[in-house]
Amino acid sequence: TLLLSMDNTGYCNDSFNSIRSSTSDEDMVEIAGSTLDFSNTEDVPPLDRDYGSGKTKAHVNGVPKLMDLLDEPVPGVGTYEDFNTIDWVREKSKDRDRHREITSKSKESTWALVNSVCDAFSGWLLMLLIGLMSGALAGGIDISAHWMTDLKEGVCLNGFWFNHEHCCWTSNETTFQERDKCPQWKSWAELIIGTTEGPFAYIMNYLMYVCWALLFSFLAVTLVRAFAPYACGSGIPEIKTILSGFIIRGYLGKWTLVIKTITLVLAVSSGLSLGKEGPLVHVACCCGNILCHLFTKYRKNEAKRREVLSAAAAVGVSVAFGAPIGGVLFSLEEVSYYFPLKTLWRSFFAALVAAFTLRSINPFGNSRLVLFYVEFHTPWHLLELVPFILLGIFGGIWGAFFIRANIAWCRRRKTTWLGHYPVLEVLVVTAVTAVVAFPNSYTRTSTSELISELFNDCGLLDSSKLCNYDNANVTKSSNELPDRPAGNDVYTAMWQLSLALVFKMLITVVTFGMKVPSGLFIPSMAVGAIAGRLLGIGMEQLAYYHHDWVIFRGWCSPGADCITPGLYAMVGAAACLGGVTRMTVSLVVIMFELTGGLEYIVPLMAAAMTSKWVADAIGREGIYEAHIRLNGYPFLEAKEEFSHKTLAMDVMRPRRSDPPLSVLTQDGMTVEDVETMITDTTYSGFPVVVSHESQRLVGFVLRRDLTISIDNARQRQDGIVSTSRVFFTEYTPPQPPNSPPPLKLRGIMDLSPFTVTDHTAMDIVVDIFRKLGLRQCLITHNGRLLGIITKKDILKHVAQIANRDPDSILFN
């Protein structure tokens, strides 16, 4: 965003050379609660910064040639500073010009035609590479996290790299009832004190569990802090902001990718209440951004790169849930700002390749892409919509409560001493989680395994406590098991699940937003799945003992299998995830891709919609929008309605009390005048007018382009001095005999800046900014320039209307 004070990003440079060093007055800025270094540009820079290299001097009959930037592009012009917003209109225009040039050349020679075909094919090749890389990384993360989670409980003697399940697969000594026990797998108590029974064994296993959890979380937070501060959190709020046109250099860089991948495994293995699904979107987007540098058309065009990142976000969800279609819909519904039809097809292709790659790796050894894949075949009855809608109401209320509590905690972290000790915070939360989780078998296991058990439909051979029903009246040959009375273990399991529910609801509030990679999908689904399973068992027992009630009569006769508790768990998981993220269509598709049950779309839709309505009634924002606002990112939400009756003149600057607008004239200024204006102001762009008297608009020029061009001209063009005249006109008038050569800068000027009149309604202006992705808009009255509105002005105006602090918008 442009004409605005940029104290906090350090645009106000003392010398023109400072543009090269890319340092700022304030080197540190707060992003997502972590203190980050501005000078850290480990991401590949947009273009070579050495503008002075290769000095050339052109002479025509002994007179220095007038430099026209239209003929000779200057390196660095058209690129953006860190923490700035891209100009979508300019980027799309640049891409159209490039495409026209390639198309016209393709008719001239065979080589140009081949080049044109390669250019058209490069997008699909890039999607293939992103799919392969993301699928391979996701497979590695799944396998590593599974092994390290089991490492907290014991080790395999055949090879320490085997997890518990793989260790016992080849054993001949396992029994069906105790299939998870085999002589090759030793618990830590068995290894250290030689016994598995008794209080000492329990205490030893407890201590080892807590120590491993603390070690994993300590490594995770230390690596994030030391090497890649951007690797913390979920990453989805920042990716939404980046896709809307904001630049955060290094956020999708190679260091972030490496550290996020390693620390994600450590964080999930530590047993913290977090998931890997959200961070996998960040990992896939890092892959997309890094691979973009292989192709010139994506490397040099920020708008084209964002199309690739939209597809990469779809890939992230595809490998997280094994749901390619759900991933595409998630990208479209939740994260993308600009999503043309071409990106839809490419996202689908990339998500497909990623899911295929993950399936080839087969991380769980069951030919499924997720740990909690289930298949139900029992039909549901219309009357069951009532408990499904109740689960939707629960999901909406919990989602709204969670967002408020989590944002309050994150704000507290930002504004108190808590934020200065991220390592201590992570260790304390890990210790509390491990100490409380170990005694309860449902919180001791990984959250994915818990969800898998809750989704499971009980069979005769299941050894889970949740499946300990009285099977006296069941014939072994029956395919469908009727509703049965619950055994004692089921009631014990319900108590343990109730405690697990309270624990998960509370601990997730403080865990999400810590300085480790943390996703929200799995903990939200776990809360909903526990609530759903409890309700499902309650309904099942009610139907068994009261099948003569009016509501059960006719469809739930004795000996029939009418209630599936696992289905309730699935619907509850969807409801809670919907309440937190406010997803609807993509959520339902992800859930039915997970379960393979097309007949359960209606229950899922009912729960997802109810959950969204209830949550929206309590608070309009989803968790990602709330975190975007908390961190002050310049994100213009497309879903919000702007309903206030204000005009462009009420929002534009300069206001009545402000100094006049800083403008350049098309032919009346010297290089020294322009340099003085750049030094004395902190604006990142200047309108160009015919003269100060007429104020008739000619165009708009960016501060960065202006600085680079003057710097470049001083080095490459003979005779450019402080007294040289600067011209933005098409033709340069004759100069006096002894005057220094003029500097022609028409090539860097935007000749068609977006303008509206001072009486344009603000809701129209906001719509224009949203739909065209503008950085700024100039305001005119009868053709005369009056002022300017930037994206930041609009965000501040929206914040003021909503009674929020307008200065909370941190970046330009």
N, C-alpha and C positions, 0 to 999 in steps of 0.2 A: 504494500500500500504506500501511497506516495505522500503528497504534500503534508507532512506532519512531523512533529518533533520526534527525533529518534535518539533520545539520550541513552535509552537502555540498550541499543544495539550498536552504538558507537559509529554512526555514519559521519558524525561531525569531525572530520579528520583535519589535522592541522596542515598537512602537506599533501600534495597530489601523489607523491610516491607511496603514501600509506595505503593506497588502494591495492597496491601489489602485495603488501605483506598480509593483508586481510586480517589485521588485528583490530581491536576495538578499544574504546576508552574504558569499557568495563569488560574484562576478559571472562567473567563468570556470569552465568545466567541460570535460573532455576527452571528445569524442565521436568515435569512429572515428579516433582519433589526432590530430584537429585541435582547437585551442583555440578554444572558442566562447563567445560572449557571451550570458549569460542574458537580459540586458535587450533583446536583439534580438527583438522580437515583430513582425516584418514580416508575419507571417501575420495574417489578419483576426481580431481578438480575438473570443472567444465571445459576449460581450455587452457592452453599454455599461458602462464601469467607473464612471461618475459616479453613484454610488448616492444621492447627496444631492440630485440635481436634482429640481425640482418638489416642494418641501416642502408637504405637506397636513396640515391639522390638523382632525380631526373632533370636534365637540363635541355631546354629547347632554345637554340640560338643564344646560348649563354644566359638565358633567363630561367630562373627556377620554375618548373611546371606547377601550375595551380593544382593543389591536391583535392580531388573530388572523391569523397568516401563512397559514392555510388559506384564508381569504377573499381576501386580497390578496397575490399572489406578490411577493417582493422581487427586484429585479434582481440577478443575480450568484449567487443561491442555486441550487445544483444544477449549477454549472459547476466546472471543474477547474483546478488550478494546472498550470504547465508541469512536465514531468518527474514526472508522477503517473499512476496507473493509473485507468482509468474503472471505474465500477461497472456491469457489464453487466446485472445483475438490475434495478437502478433504471432504467437507460436503456430496457430492453425494456418495463418496466412503464409508464414515461412514454409510450412510443409506443403501447402498447395503449390507455391511457386517452384519448390524442388521437384514435386511430382510432374508439373507441367514441363519442366526442363527435361526431365528423363524421358517423358513420353514423346516430346518433339525430337529429341536426339535419336530415339529408337528407330525412327524411320530412315535415318541417314546411313547406318552401317550395321553389319551383323553383330559386331562386338557391343555396340550400344544396345541392340535388341537383347542380347544375352544379359547385359548389365541390368536392363529393365526387368527381365524375368527374375533375376536374382534378387532385385530390390523388392518385387512383389512377394517372392517366396520367403524372404528373410523373417517376416513376422511369424509365419508358421513354424519355421526352424527354431526361432527363439522360444516359442511356446513348447515345442518338443523338448528343448534343453531344460527349460524351467520345470516341466513335468517330471523329467528323469531325475534332475538334481533334488527337487523337493521330495519326491517319493523315496529316493535313496536315503536322504537325511532323516525323514520321518521313520523309516524302517529301523535305522540305526538308533534313533532316540527311543523307539518302542522297546527294542530288544535290551538296550542298556538299562533303561528305567526298570524293566521287569526284573532283570538280574540284580540290580543294586537294591531294589525294594526287598527282595528275598534275602539279600546279604545281611540285613539287619537281624534276621532270625536264625541264620545258620549258614553252613557252607557245604558244598558238595565235595566228597573225597575223591571222586573219579576225575574231577577237574573243577577248579574253583570258578571257572567261567560259566558253568552250567547253573541255570536257575533251578528252583526247587522242583518244578514240574518236569523239566527236561532231565534232571538228575534221576528221578524215579521212573522215567519212561522205560529204560532198558532193564530195570531191576526185575528179577524173577521172584523176589521175596515179598512183593506187595500183595495185600489182600484187597478185595473189592470194597470192603467196609472202611478200611484204613488206607485208601489209595495214595494219600499224601505222606505215608510213613514208609521209609525204606532204609536199609542199613547204610546206603551210600550217602544219605543226607544226614548230617549231624547238626543238632542245635548247638549254640555256643555253650550252654551249660554242660552238654554231653562232652564237648571237646575239652572244656576247662576243668570241670570238677568231676566228670565221669558219670553223671547220672541225669536222667530226664525227669525224675519224680521228686517231690518234696519241696519245702519252702526255699531251700538254698538254690535249687535249680531255677525256680521261678524268679527269685531276686537276681540271679546272674543273667538270665535271659532279659529281664526288665532293664538292668543296667546296660547291657550290650546294645539293646534296642535304642535307648536314649543316647548313648555315646555315638553310635553310628549316625543317628538322626542329626545330632549336633555337628558332627564332623562334616556331613554332606552339606548342611545349610551354611556352615562357616566357609567352606570352600566356595560355594555358590556366591555368597554375598561378597567375599574377598575378590574373586575373579571379576565380578561385575564392577566393583568399585575401582579396581586397579586398572583394568584394561578397556572396559566398554560400559560407561555409565548409562548409555542408551539401551543396554540389554535388559534393564529391569522392567517389571510390570508386564502388562498384557501386550502392549504395542498397538492395539486396535484404535484407541483414540488418536494416537499420533499418525497412524496410517490414514485414518479418515481425513485428518487435517492436511497431510501431504497430498492426498488425492484431490483435495479441494484446491490445490495450487500453491500451498505453502512449501518453502524449502527449509529442511533441517538437514544440513550436510552431515554425513557420517551416521545418520540414523539407520540407513539401509546399507551401510558399508560392510567391508569384508571382516573387520574386527568384530563388529556387532554380531555378524552371522556366526563366527567361530565361537565367541564367548556365549552367545545366547543358546547355541546348540548344546554346548558342554554344561552350562549352568542349569539349563532346563531339565536335563537328566538328573542332576544333583538335587535340584529343588523338589522335583516330583518324588525322588527316592527318599528324601528326608522325612516324608510322611506329612508335610504341611498340607493344609486344606486348600490346595490349588490344583489346577489341571494344566495339561500341556496344549489344549486345543487352541486357545487364543494366541499364545506365543508361536504356535506353528504357522499362523497367518503371517506373523512378523518374519519368521524364518523364510517362508516362501517368497515374501516381498523382497527380502534381502537378496535371495537367489535371483529374482527378476531384475533387480536394480544392477547387480554385478554383471549379469549376462548381457544387459542392455549395452554395456561398454564395448561389446564385440561388434556391434552394428552401428554404423555412422548415423543412420537416420533416427535411431533411438537415443544415441549418445548426445547428439547435438540439439535435440528438440524435447523440451520439458513436457509438453502436452502429449506427445507420442509416448514418452516414457510412462506417463501416468495411465495410459491405456493398458500398457503391459502390466503395471502394478495392480490394476483392477483385476486382470486375469490371474495374477499371482495370488491375490487374496482368495480367489475362488479355489485355487490349487491348495492353499493352506487348509481350508475347511474340508476339501475333498480327501486329503490324507489324514486329517484329524478324525473324521467320522466314517471314512469309507463311503462318502456320499457325494459323487461328482455333480449331480444335478442340484442337490442342496447347496453345494459350494458356489455354483454359478448364481443361484438365486440369493444366497447370502451376500455375495459381492454386489449384486444389483440392488438389493433391498437395504443393506445395512452400511456398507463402507464406501461405495463408489459415488463420485460427484458427477462425472461425465462418463456415460456408458453407451457408446454408439452400438449399432447392431453388429458391426464387424467385430467389436470386442466381445460380444455375446458368444459368437461362434468360436472365436479363438479361446475364450475362457473355457468353453465346453471341451474343446480339444485338449487343452493343457490339463484340465481336471481329470479327463479320461486317461491321459498318459500317466499322470501321477498315481492314480488309483491302480492302474495296471502294474506300474513299477512296484508299488507297495505290496500288491497281491503276489508278485513274483518273489519278493523277499520273504513273504509269509511270516511276519514277526511273531505271531502268536501260535504258529504251528497247527492252526485249525482251518486253514484256507479262508479265514475271515479277515477283514481289514480292521476290525475293532474287537476289543476284549469282551464287550457286552452285547454281542449279536445274539438275538433270540428269534424264535419263530413261534407264533401262536396260530392256532387254527380254530379255536373255539369261537363260535359266533357270539356277539354281544346283543343284549336286548335293549329295546328303546327306553325302558324305565331306568337303565343304567346311566343314561345321560344325566340324571339328577346328581349322583355322586361324582360324575366326571366334571359337571359344572361347579360343584362344591370344591373340587380340587383346583379348578381354574380360579375360583375366588381366593382360595388359600395361596395359590401361586402369585396372584396379583398383589395381595396384601403383603406377603413376604418380600416380593420384589421391591415394592415401594419402600417398605421398612428398611431393607438391606441397603438400598441406594442412599437413603437419608443418613443411616448410621455410618456407612462406609465413607461418605463425603465428609461428614462431621469429624470422623477419626482422621481422615487424610488432611483436612484443614488444620486440625490440631497438630498433626505431625509437621506441617509446613510452618506453623506459627510459634511452636514451642521448642524447648530443648530436645524433644524426642527426635526431631529431624536431623540433629547433629550427630546422632549415634546410631547410624543404620545397622552396623554389624551387631551391636548390643541388642537392638530391637529384634532383629531376625533370630538371634540366639535365644532370647527370652521367649519369644512366641514359639519357636521350635521345641524348647524344653517343656513349656506348658502343654503343647500339643502332644508330645511324645509321652509325657507322664500321665496325662489324662486318657490318652488313646489306648495305651497298652492293655489295661485290664479288660477292656471291652473288645471282644473278638471282631465286632463289626467296624470299629474305628481303627483297629490295629492293622487290618489289611489295607491295600491301596484302594483309593476311592473307586477306581475303575472296576476292581474285583467286587467291591461292595455293590455297585450298580448292577453288575452282571448277576450277582446272587439274587438281588431284589427283583430283577426283570424275569428271572427264571420261572418257568411253569413247572410245578412239582410233578415228578414222575415217581413210580414205585421204587426206583433204584437210587433216588437222591439221598445223600447222606447229610444234607444240610439240616440244621435245627428247624428252619422255617418249613421243612417238609416232613416233620415228625407227626404225621396224622395217624389216627387209629384206622388201620387197614383191614380190620377183622372181616368186613363184609365185602371186600373187593375180590373179584375173581381175577386170577393172574392173566387170563386170556384177553381181558377187556382192553381195547385200545384207549378209550377215554376213561379217565378216572372220575368217578362221581364226587360231589362235594362230601367231605368226610369230617367227623368231629376232630377238633385240634387236640394234639397231645400236650403233655406238660412242657415239652421243649419249645413248642410254638409260643406258649404264653411267656416263657423265659425270654425267648428271642424278641417278643414284642416289647418287653420291658427294656431290654438292651437297646433295641432300635429306638425307643422313645428317648432314652438318654443320649443315644448317638445323634438323634435329630436336634435336640437342644444344643449339644456340643457343636455340631457342624454349623448351626445357624449363628452362634455367637463367635466362634473362632474364625469363620470366613470373613467376617466384618473387619477384623484387624489384620488378617493375612493379605487380602487383596490390596495392592498398592505398596507393599514393602519392596526393598531394593533387591529382589530376586525375580526371575521370570515367573509370572503367575497368571494362569488363565482362570476364567470364572465359569466356563461352561460345565465342567465336571462337578465342582462343589454345588452349583445351583441344581444340577440334575440329581445329585445325591440327596439333597434336602427334599426335593419333590418326590423322588423314588421312595424314600423312607416313609413320607406321609402317605403316599399312594398305596404302598404295600400294607401299611397298618389299616388303612380304610378298607382295602381289598379283603384282608383276613376278617375284619369285622363284618363286612357284607356277606362273606362266604359262610361264616358261622351263623349269622342272622337268618340267611336263606335255609341253612341246614336245620336249625332248631325251630324255625317258624315258617315252614314252606306252605302252611295253610293260610297265611296272611293274604289279604286281597292283592297286595302288590306283587307277591311271588306266585300266586295261584295261576296255573295255566302255562307258565313257561319254566317253572323251577320245581318240578315234581321230585319226590324222593328218589334217590339213585341217579339223578341227572347231574351232569357237569355244567352248571350254569354260571358260576362266577369264577373268573380267572384273576387271582390277586396280582400276578405279574403284569397284566394289562393295566391295572390301576396304578402300579408303580411307574409304568411307561408314560401314562397320561399325566401323572403328577410331576414327573421329570420335565415333560414338555411345558407344563403350566408354570413351574418355577423358573425355568430358563426364559420363557416368554415374559414373565413378570419383571425379570431383571434387565433383559436386553431389548424388550419390546419387538422382537421378531415375530412374524406371523406366518407368511407363506413359506419362507425358507425353513423355518423351524419345523413345520409339519412335514415338509419333504425330507429334511434330514432325519426326522424320527421314523418315518416309514421306510426310508432307505436302510436305516439301522436295523429295523426289525423284520423287514420283508413282508409286512402285513398290510396289504392294500385295503383290507376290509375295515381297518381301524382308523382310516382317514377322518371319518366323521367325529368319533370321540376326541381325536387329537385336535381337530379344528375347533370343536366346541370349547375344549379346555384352553387352547391358545388364544382364542378371541376373548373369552371371558376374562382370562388373566390380563390381557392387554387393556380391556375396558376398565377393569377394576384398578389396575396400576395407574392408568392415565387419569382416572378420577382423583387419585390421591396426589400424584405428581406427574407432570407432563414428560419429564426427561427420562430416557433410558440411562443405564450406567455409563455408557461410552460418552454420550452427550454431556452428562454431569461432570465427568472427568475432563472433558475438553474445556468446559466453562471454568472448572476449578483451576486448571493450569493456564487459563487465559489465552488459549490458542485462537488465532483469527479465523474462526470457522463460521461461515454464514449458513445456518441450518436451513435446509430446503423444506423441511416438514413444518416449520413454524409459520403461522399466518401473521402478517403485519397489518393490524387493523386500525392504527391511529391516523387521524387526519392531520398530517403535517405536510409542509411543502419543502421543495428542495432548498429554498432560500432560508428556511429555519435551521437547516443542518449544515449548509455549506460554510466553508471558511474562505476568507477572513470574516469574522463577525464584526459588528459595528465598532466594538472597542479595540479590535485588533489592528496592527499596522497593515498597510495595503499589501495586496498580493505581489509576491516576488515574480517578476516576469522578465523574459529576454526580448529584445527587439530584433527584428529580422535583419537590420543592416546598420544599426547605429552604435554598436558596442565594440570595444577592443577586447583582446585576449585578457588583458589585465582586469577589465571590468567584469568579465565572465568569471575569472578566477576569484575575484573579490567576493562576488555574489555566492559562489560555491562555498568559500571559506566562512562567510558570515552567516550562512543559513544551514539548517540541518534537514532541509527538504530533499527528497530523492527524485524530484522531477520539476521541470519549469515549463509553463506555457510560453509559447513564442507569439508575440503580437506584432502588428505593423509598426506601431509607435506607442509611446506612453500616453499620448493625447487621444488617439483614436481607440485604443484597446481592442482593435479588430483582431480576431484570433487567426493565426496562421497554422500553428501546429503545437506539438508537445515534444519535449526532449528530456530524456532521463539523465539524472545527475551522473550516474556511473558511466554511461556512454559518452557524456560530455567530457568528463575527467580523463577517460582513457584516450579519447580522440585528440584532445589538446596535448596531452603528454606524448602521444605517438607523433603528432605533427611537429612538435619541438625537436624530436630526435631524427625524424626521417625527412623533413622538408626544410630546405635552406631558407634562412631569413625570417622564420617565424619568431617574433619577439613579443614583448608585452604590449607594444603599441600597434601590433597587426590588427586590422579590422576583421571582425567575424561576420560572415554572411550566411544567412539561412535562405537567401533568395535563389531563384533558378539561374539568373544571369548576374554576373558580377559587374558593376559599373566601372568605367575606366578609373584608375588610381593616379594620384599626382606622381610626377616623375621620381622623386626621391623617397617615396613612402615605402615601408616594408611590404612584402607580399601579403595579400589577405589570406584568411583561412576560411574555406568553404565547408560548412557543416550541414548542408541540407540533407545529406545522405543518412544522417543519424536521427533526423526529425520524423516523428509520426505525423504524416500530413492529414490523417483522418482520425483525430482523437474523438472519442465519444462525447457528445455534448447534449445537454437537455436545457430547457429554459428554466428560469427561476420559479415559475409557477407550476412546475411538474409535481404531481402528488408523490409523496415519499414511498408509498406502497409500490408505485410503478418503478421508481428508481431502485428500490430493493430487489424487485423482480428482475430488472435489467442486470444488476450486479450478480445475482444468483445464476441467471440463465446464460449470460455471456462470460462470466468469470472475470469481470473487470477489476483492475487495480484502482482506477480513478475515473472520475467523470467530471468534465468541465461544465460550469454553469454560465449561461449567457442570458442577456436581456437585450432584445432588438439587435442581435448580432454582436453586441459588445461583451467582452469577457467580464464576468462579475466575481467568480470564485471557483472553488473546487470541492468535490466530495470524494473522499477516499473510502476504501473498504473499512478502515479502522474507524472513520467517522460514523459509518453506518452501525458498526458493532457497538460503539459507545452510545449512540442514540438508542439502539434497541435495549441496551443495558439500563439506560436512564429510564426508559418507559417502563421496564420491568422492575423498577426500584432497586437495581443492583448498582454496585460501584463501577462507574464507567472506566476508571483507571485500572480495572482488573484485566483489561486486554493488554497483555504484556508486550507482544511483538509487533513489528511493523509488517 
